[in-house]
Amino acid sequence: MIIIRKFQPQDFQWVIDIERKVFNEHDPYLYMQFYETYPETFIVAEINGFVVGYVAGFLAKEGVGRVFSLAVHPSYQNRNVGGSLLKEIIEIFRSMGVVEIILEVRSGNVKARRFYARHRFSQIGIKEKYYNDAENACLMKLEIK
Ligand SMILES: CC(C)(COP(=O)(O)OP(=O)(O)OC[C@H]1O[C@@H](n2cnc3c(N)ncnc32)[C@H](O)[C@@H]1OP(=O)(O)O)[C@@H](O)C(=O)NCCC(=O)NCCS
């Protein structure tokens, strides 16, 4: 059973371990800052007492939510953990008056692009050489009511 709940400071090491396994590109300190600044939109998924995924988002401006990072431990992917996290943050954003959610994803990350498309995000642009290694980002958007 998946438990979706708010991030707590004791989850920090789990989150960093997942981040290192799937991205290895963010400064760990960013996640503590995230918790301090945007505690309402930093969510984790727990299975059998293990934190297996997280999503960190924030209110970019009034009405606009942004997903900064979403990741699921490789051993727990394809079990709807990512889908559950995304649905939760969409509902939280909705309750904050958000009408559109935007995010960037690496253009070569076919799995994540398909995942977001299945959750009705559309590609609205490309940010050239957005990442440190010069890969392009696809800018994706979901409109919500
Ligand atoms: C992208 C990512 C977050 C998706 O997480 P996930 O937990 O694997 O997502 P889900 O399980 O909800 O969905 C993944 C697939 O599993 C399938 N699936 C979900 N539950 C399933 C089930 N019970 N039985 C069979 N298939 C299932 C879904 O159909 C989905 O198919 P898709 O490839 O068409 O999207 C994850 O792959 C990840 O962490 N990737 C690395 C980091 C990353 O790229 N993050 C996004 C960029 S910010």
The ligand as a Gaussian input file, in Angstrom:
#p B3LYP/6-31G(d) Opt

LIG

0 1
 C        8.992000       9.389000     -14.520000
 C        8.760000       8.681000     -13.181000
 C        8.623000       9.726000     -12.081000
 C        7.481000       7.867000     -13.252000
 O        7.273000       7.212000     -12.001000
 P        6.571000       5.790000     -11.912000
 O        6.330000       5.490000     -10.485000
 O        7.339000       4.788000     -12.691000
 O        5.191000       6.129000     -12.635000
 P        3.870000       5.234000     -12.766000
 O        4.112000       3.869000     -12.229000
 O        2.757000       6.023000     -12.217000
 O        3.732000       5.187000     -14.337000
 C        4.764000       4.618000     -15.148000
 C        4.226000       3.545000     -16.073000
 O        3.860000       2.405000     -15.325000
 C        2.586000       1.954000     -15.737000
 N        1.908000       1.423000     -14.559000
 C        1.570000       2.111000     -13.437000
 N        0.942000       1.284000     -12.570000
 C        0.922000       0.071000     -13.146000
 C        0.430000      -1.195000     -12.749000
 N       -0.188000      -1.379000     -11.568000
 N        0.597000      -2.244000     -13.584000
 C        1.209000      -2.069000     -14.769000
 N        1.690000      -0.897000     -15.215000
 C        1.547000       0.151000     -14.422000
 C        1.870000       3.143000     -16.251000
 O        0.955000       2.785000     -17.262000
 C        2.979000       4.003000     -16.797000
 O        3.150000       3.833000     -18.179000
 P        3.818000       4.989000     -19.078000
 O        5.216000       4.518000     -19.302000
 O        2.978000       5.034000     -20.280000
 O        3.794000       6.291000     -18.304000
 C        9.905000       7.692000     -12.854000
 O       10.143000       6.890000     -13.963000
 C       11.215000       8.349000     -12.446000
 O       11.469000       8.615000     -11.294000
 N       12.080000       8.586000     -13.428000
 C       13.393000       9.177000     -13.182000
 C       13.263000      10.636000     -12.802000
 C       12.484000      11.430000     -13.817000
 O       12.670000      11.251000     -15.006000
 N       11.600000      12.318000     -13.331000
 C       10.755000      13.130000     -14.184000
 C       11.446000      14.311000     -14.714000
 S       11.341000      15.660000     -13.540000

